[in-house]
Amino acid sequence: MIRFTLSRFRAQATVAAVALAVIAVVAAIIGPHLAHLWNAILAPCLAAHPGLADHPANARQDCLSAMQGLAREYGPYGWLRDAAGMAVLVVPGLIGVFWGAPLVAPELATGTYRLAWTQGVTRSRWLAVKLGLIGLASVGAAGLLTLVVTSWASPVDRLDALAAAAYLPDVSRFQPLLFSERGVVPAGYAAFAFALGATAGALLRRTLPAMVIALAGFPAALLAMMFWVRPHLAAATHRILAITKATPIGLLGSPGSPHTGTKLTAGSGFQLPVQLPNIPGAWIFSDQIVGKAGHGPTYQYFKSTCAGVLPPATPTRTAMQACNVKLAAAGFHQLVTLQPASRYWPFQWYETATFTALALALAACCLWWIQHRPA
């Protein structure tokens, strides 16, 4: 049974092996060059400023020219990294469509499964061998692809992380797409997509509808994980930061932009706009100005205390610094809600375990159905 299954899978395995080999060769050529550029351009500056990793905002002054020079060198490879990242996301879906959906549907549709069932092979073994062998091949293919892409793109990712920490504090490895393109989660995606396609094929006994279900079901599950489930895989933590003269509160910049809080309005939902703090690698959900009782300043209090930053006055840096001093003296501070950078790998394993559990549940459903359906 194992030999027969492998012989039926030989063409798909060959295509996957050739594709992985080509990608590995390209990565072997480009990866060392990217690493050499990092070591030649930016590494000396990082070595001269060992505290830069803990305070990336200092990169604006200490290593700005080196970062800009390295970014120019990495520029031509940006499209390739994006394409490789999208391939990591697409491959699990393709596995579900072209490996999972046709796994048993054609045999159930034509009745050829009866030959195996009458040759001393039980229904459970017939399906378990197929699910086990091809499922492991699916996980292995997705895992190897992710390993290759993560390895060669590592210098570019590190530069982006350093630049993001210096200029866009709310951008980190927790970005929805980047998180899904790296680490171990693509292997879990492949297991789920394969099991989804195989289960749909077993239930419907038709390949094309099963392919459609796999094609639509995997992206839907991935989007649901990205935006609804992933933020709650672990309870968010809170960090209290003091308000200083440098804290960017108020109307300087663009209130309401993606990197600030809500607009400054005199309503019950009044909240001071504040730029997200610089916490390297963290996934920051919100940043609020609150007092000892957990409530923010009212509009009336802010208007009386910091009138110099409200229209029709033109907000200046001096006026904002004076406002910050008054807010701090009154007991207000920043309350940041976030997932710390240290949770990146736990989140990777939580998400992988979630999709693996879904895959096992689908496989169990598939096995149960095969055992109880009429011959």
C-alpha positions as CSV (number, residue, x, y, z in Angstrom):
1,M,0.0,0.0,0.0
2,I,2.8,2.4,0.8
3,R,4.6,1.6,-2.4
4,F,1.5,2.0,-4.4
5,T,0.7,5.4,-2.8
6,L,4.3,6.7,-3.4
7,S,4.1,5.6,-7.1
8,R,0.9,7.5,-7.6
9,F,2.6,10.6,-6.0
10,R,5.8,10.4,-7.9
11,A,5.0,13.1,-10.4
12,Q,3.8,15.7,-7.8
13,A,6.9,14.9,-5.7
14,T,9.2,15.4,-8.6
15,V,7.7,18.8,-9.5
16,A,7.9,19.9,-5.9
17,A,11.5,18.7,-5.6
18,V,12.6,20.5,-8.7
19,A,10.9,23.7,-7.7
20,L,12.5,23.6,-4.2
21,A,15.9,22.9,-5.8
22,V,15.7,25.9,-8.1
23,I,14.7,28.2,-5.2
24,A,17.5,26.8,-3.0
25,V,20.0,27.5,-5.8
26,V,18.8,31.0,-6.2
27,A,18.9,31.5,-2.4
28,A,22.4,30.0,-2.2
29,I,23.6,32.6,-4.8
30,I,21.9,35.7,-3.4
31,G,22.0,34.9,0.4
32,P,25.8,35.2,0.9
33,H,25.9,38.4,-1.2
34,L,23.2,40.0,1.1
35,A,25.1,38.9,4.2
36,H,28.3,40.3,2.8
37,L,26.7,43.7,2.1
38,W,25.4,43.7,5.7
39,N,28.8,42.9,7.1
40,A,30.6,45.4,5.0
41,I,28.2,48.4,5.3
42,L,26.1,48.3,8.5
43,A,27.9,45.8,10.8
44,P,30.8,48.1,11.6
45,C,28.4,50.8,12.8
46,L,26.4,48.4,14.9
47,A,29.6,47.1,16.5
48,A,30.6,50.7,17.3
49,H,27.2,51.4,18.9
50,P,26.4,48.2,20.8
51,G,23.4,49.8,22.5
52,L,21.7,50.4,19.2
53,A,19.7,47.2,19.4
54,D,18.1,48.4,22.7
55,H,17.5,51.9,21.4
56,P,16.9,51.7,17.7
57,A,15.7,55.3,17.5
58,N,19.4,56.3,17.9
59,A,19.9,54.8,14.4
60,R,18.6,58.1,13.1
61,Q,21.8,59.8,14.1
62,D,24.4,57.0,14.7
63,C,23.9,54.8,11.6
64,L,21.6,56.7,9.4
65,S,24.0,56.9,6.4
66,A,24.9,53.2,6.7
67,M,21.3,52.2,6.9
68,Q,20.4,54.3,3.8
69,G,23.4,52.9,1.9
70,L,22.5,49.3,2.7
71,A,18.8,50.0,1.8
72,R,20.0,51.2,-1.6
73,E,22.0,48.0,-2.1
74,Y,19.1,45.8,-1.0
75,G,16.6,47.7,-3.1
76,P,16.9,45.6,-6.3
77,Y,16.1,42.5,-4.2
78,G,13.0,43.8,-2.6
79,W,10.6,42.4,-5.2
80,L,12.3,39.0,-5.0
81,R,11.8,38.9,-1.2
82,D,8.2,39.9,-1.6
83,A,7.6,37.3,-4.3
84,A,9.3,34.6,-2.1
85,G,7.1,35.6,0.8
86,M,3.9,35.4,-1.2
87,A,5.1,32.0,-2.5
88,V,5.3,30.8,1.1
89,L,1.7,31.8,1.6
90,V,0.5,30.4,-1.7
91,V,2.2,27.0,-1.6
92,P,0.0,25.6,1.3
93,G,-3.1,26.6,-0.7
94,L,-1.8,24.9,-3.8
95,I,-1.0,21.8,-1.7
96,G,-4.6,21.7,-0.5
97,V,-5.9,22.1,-4.1
98,F,-3.6,19.8,-6.0
99,W,-2.4,17.3,-3.4
100,G,-5.3,17.1,-0.9
101,A,-8.4,17.4,-3.1
102,P,-7.4,14.7,-5.6
103,L,-6.1,12.3,-2.9
104,V,-9.1,10.0,-2.7
105,A,-11.9,11.8,-4.7
106,P,-11.1,10.2,-8.1
107,E,-11.0,6.7,-6.6
108,L,-14.3,7.2,-4.8
109,A,-15.9,8.6,-7.9
110,T,-14.8,5.8,-10.2
111,G,-15.1,3.0,-7.7
112,T,-11.5,1.8,-8.0
113,Y,-11.2,2.0,-4.2
114,R,-13.0,-1.4,-4.1
115,L,-10.0,-3.1,-5.5
116,A,-7.9,-2.1,-2.6
117,W,-10.6,-2.9,0.0
118,T,-11.0,-6.4,-1.4
119,Q,-7.3,-7.2,-1.3
120,G,-6.9,-7.4,2.4
121,V,-6.4,-3.7,2.9
122,T,-8.8,-2.2,5.5
123,R,-10.5,1.1,4.8
124,S,-8.7,2.8,7.7
125,R,-5.3,1.7,6.5
126,W,-6.1,2.6,2.9
127,L,-6.8,6.2,3.9
128,A,-4.4,6.5,6.8
129,V,-1.4,5.6,4.5
130,K,-2.5,8.2,2.0
131,L,-3.1,10.9,4.6
132,G,0.1,10.1,6.5
133,L,2.6,9.9,3.6
134,I,1.3,12.8,1.5
135,G,0.5,14.9,4.5
136,L,4.1,14.5,5.8
137,A,5.3,15.4,2.3
138,S,3.1,18.5,2.3
139,V,4.5,19.7,5.7
140,G,8.0,18.9,4.6
141,A,7.7,20.9,1.4
142,A,6.2,23.9,3.0
143,G,8.8,23.7,5.9
144,L,11.8,23.5,3.6
145,L,10.5,26.4,1.4
146,T,10.0,28.6,4.5
147,L,13.5,27.7,5.8
148,V,15.1,28.6,2.6
149,V,13.2,31.9,2.2
150,T,13.7,32.9,5.9
151,S,17.4,32.1,5.7
152,W,18.3,34.2,2.6
153,A,16.0,37.0,3.4
154,S,17.3,37.4,7.0
155,P,19.6,40.4,6.3
156,V,16.8,42.3,4.5
157,D,14.4,41.5,7.3
158,R,16.9,42.6,9.9
159,L,17.4,45.9,8.1
160,D,13.6,46.5,7.9
161,A,13.2,45.7,11.6
162,L,16.0,48.2,12.5
163,A,14.5,50.9,10.3
164,A,11.0,50.2,11.5
165,A,12.0,50.4,15.1
166,A,13.6,53.8,14.4
167,Y,10.9,55.3,12.3
168,L,7.7,53.2,12.6
169,P,7.4,51.8,16.1
170,D,4.2,49.9,15.3
171,V,5.8,47.8,12.6
172,S,7.5,44.6,13.8
173,R,7.8,40.9,13.0
174,F,4.2,40.6,14.2
175,Q,3.0,42.2,10.9
176,P,0.2,39.9,9.6
177,L,1.8,38.9,6.4
178,L,5.4,38.8,7.5
179,F,4.5,36.7,10.6
180,S,2.8,34.2,8.3
181,E,5.7,34.1,5.8
182,R,8.4,33.2,8.3
183,G,9.1,30.7,11.1
184,V,7.2,27.5,11.5
185,V,3.6,28.5,10.8
186,P,3.7,27.7,7.0
187,A,4.2,24.0,7.9
188,G,1.0,24.2,10.0
189,Y,-0.8,25.9,7.1
190,A,0.2,23.2,4.7
191,A,-1.0,20.4,7.0
192,F,-4.4,22.2,7.4
193,A,-4.8,23.0,3.7
194,F,-4.0,19.4,2.7
195,A,-6.4,17.9,5.3
196,L,-9.1,20.3,4.2
197,G,-8.8,19.3,0.5
198,A,-8.6,15.6,1.3
199,T,-11.6,15.7,3.6
200,A,-13.6,17.7,1.0
201,G,-12.7,15.1,-1.6
202,A,-13.7,12.2,0.6
203,L,-17.1,13.8,1.6
204,L,-18.0,15.0,-1.9
205,R,-16.3,12.2,-4.0
206,R,-15.7,14.8,-6.7
207,T,-12.3,16.4,-7.3
208,L,-13.4,19.8,-8.7
209,P,-15.7,20.8,-5.9
210,A,-13.1,19.7,-3.4
211,M,-10.5,21.9,-5.1
212,V,-12.9,24.9,-4.9
213,I,-13.4,24.3,-1.2
214,A,-9.7,24.0,-0.5
215,L,-9.0,27.1,-2.7
216,A,-11.6,29.2,-0.7
217,G,-11.3,27.6,2.7
218,F,-7.6,28.0,3.3
219,P,-7.4,31.8,2.6
220,A,-10.5,32.3,4.8
221,A,-9.0,30.4,7.7
222,L,-5.7,32.3,7.3
223,L,-7.4,35.7,7.3
224,A,-9.5,34.7,10.3
225,M,-6.3,33.7,12.1
226,M,-4.5,36.9,11.2
227,F,-7.1,39.4,12.3
228,W,-9.4,37.6,14.8
229,V,-7.5,34.8,16.5
230,R,-3.8,35.7,16.5
231,P,-4.2,38.9,18.7
232,H,-5.8,36.7,21.4
233,L,-3.5,33.7,21.4
234,A,-2.1,35.2,24.6
235,A,-3.5,37.9,26.9
236,A,-1.9,41.3,26.0
237,T,0.3,42.9,28.6
238,H,0.4,46.5,29.7
239,R,3.3,48.7,30.2
240,I,3.3,52.1,32.0
241,L,5.6,54.8,30.6
242,A,6.2,58.2,32.1
243,I,5.3,61.3,30.2
244,T,8.4,63.3,29.4
245,K,9.1,66.5,27.4
246,A,9.8,64.3,24.4
247,T,6.6,62.3,24.6
248,P,4.8,63.1,21.3
249,I,1.3,64.0,22.6
250,G,-1.1,66.4,21.1
251,L,-1.6,68.1,17.7
252,L,2.0,68.0,16.4
253,G,2.1,65.7,13.3
254,S,-1.1,64.3,11.9
255,P,-3.7,63.3,14.6
256,G,-5.8,60.4,13.4
257,S,-3.0,59.0,11.1
258,P,-2.1,55.3,11.3
259,H,0.7,56.1,13.8
260,T,-1.3,58.3,16.2
261,G,-4.3,57.9,18.4
262,T,-7.8,59.3,17.8
263,K,-8.5,62.8,16.7
264,L,-8.8,65.5,19.3
265,T,-12.5,66.2,19.8
266,A,-14.6,67.5,22.6
267,G,-16.8,64.4,23.1
268,S,-17.4,61.7,25.6
269,G,-14.8,59.6,23.7
270,F,-12.1,62.3,23.9
271,Q,-8.6,60.9,23.8
272,L,-5.3,62.6,23.3
273,P,-3.6,61.6,20.1
274,V,-0.2,60.1,20.9
275,Q,2.4,58.6,18.7
276,L,3.1,55.0,19.5
277,P,6.2,54.5,21.7
278,N,9.4,52.9,20.6
279,I,9.4,49.4,22.0
280,P,11.5,47.3,19.7
281,G,9.9,44.2,18.2
282,A,6.7,44.6,20.2
283,W,3.2,44.3,18.7
284,I,1.5,47.5,20.0
285,F,-2.3,47.5,20.1
286,S,-2.9,50.9,21.8
287,D,-1.3,53.8,23.7
288,Q,-3.4,55.9,26.0
289,I,-2.8,58.8,28.4
290,V,-4.4,57.9,31.7
291,G,-4.2,59.1,35.3
292,K,-4.0,57.3,38.6
293,A,-7.7,56.3,38.4
294,G,-7.2,54.9,35.0
295,H,-9.0,57.7,33.1
296,G,-7.6,60.1,30.7
297,P,-7.7,63.9,30.9
298,T,-11.1,65.4,30.0
299,Y,-11.3,67.9,27.1
300,Q,-12.1,70.7,29.5
301,Y,-9.0,69.9,31.6
302,F,-6.8,69.6,28.6
303,K,-8.2,72.9,27.2
304,S,-7.5,74.7,30.4
305,T,-4.0,73.2,30.9
306,C,-2.7,73.1,27.4
307,A,-4.5,75.9,25.6
308,G,-1.4,76.8,23.7
309,V,-1.6,73.7,21.6
310,L,-5.3,74.0,20.7
311,P,-6.7,75.9,17.7
312,P,-6.6,78.8,16.9
313,A,-3.1,78.7,18.5
314,T,-0.4,77.2,16.5
315,P,1.1,74.2,18.4
316,T,4.9,74.6,18.8
317,R,7.3,72.1,20.3
318,T,7.9,74.4,23.3
319,A,4.2,74.6,24.0
320,M,3.8,70.8,23.8
321,Q,6.8,70.3,26.1
322,A,5.2,72.6,28.6
323,C,1.9,70.7,28.2
324,N,3.7,67.4,28.8
325,V,5.3,68.7,32.0
326,K,1.9,69.8,33.4
327,L,0.3,66.4,32.5
328,A,3.1,64.5,34.2
329,A,2.9,66.7,37.3
330,A,-0.8,66.0,37.5
331,G,-0.1,62.2,37.6
332,F,-0.9,61.2,34.0
333,H,1.2,58.6,32.3
334,Q,1.2,56.4,29.1
335,L,-0.6,53.0,29.3
336,V,0.6,50.8,26.4
337,T,-1.2,47.6,25.5
338,L,1.1,45.2,23.6
339,Q,2.4,41.8,22.9
340,P,6.2,41.9,23.8
341,A,8.8,40.8,21.3
342,S,9.6,37.8,23.5
343,R,6.3,36.3,22.5
344,Y,7.1,36.0,18.8
345,W,8.2,32.4,18.9
346,P,5.5,31.3,21.4
347,F,3.0,32.8,19.0
348,Q,4.5,31.0,16.1
349,W,4.2,27.7,17.9
350,Y,0.6,28.5,19.2
351,E,-0.5,29.2,15.7
352,T,1.2,26.2,14.2
353,A,-0.4,24.0,16.9
354,T,-3.8,25.5,16.1
355,F,-3.6,24.6,12.4
356,T,-2.1,21.2,13.2
357,A,-5.0,20.4,15.5
358,L,-7.5,21.5,12.9
359,A,-5.7,19.3,10.4
360,L,-5.8,16.3,12.7
361,A,-9.5,16.9,13.4
362,L,-10.2,17.0,9.6
363,A,-8.2,13.8,9.1
364,A,-10.1,12.1,11.9
365,C,-13.4,13.2,10.3
366,C,-12.2,11.8,7.0
367,L,-11.3,8.5,8.5
368,W,-14.6,8.2,10.3
369,W,-16.5,8.9,7.1
370,I,-14.6,6.3,5.1
371,Q,-15.2,3.7,7.8
372,H,-18.9,4.3,8.0
373,R,-19.8,5.0,4.3
374,P,-21.3,2.2,2.2
375,A,-18.9,0.2,0.1
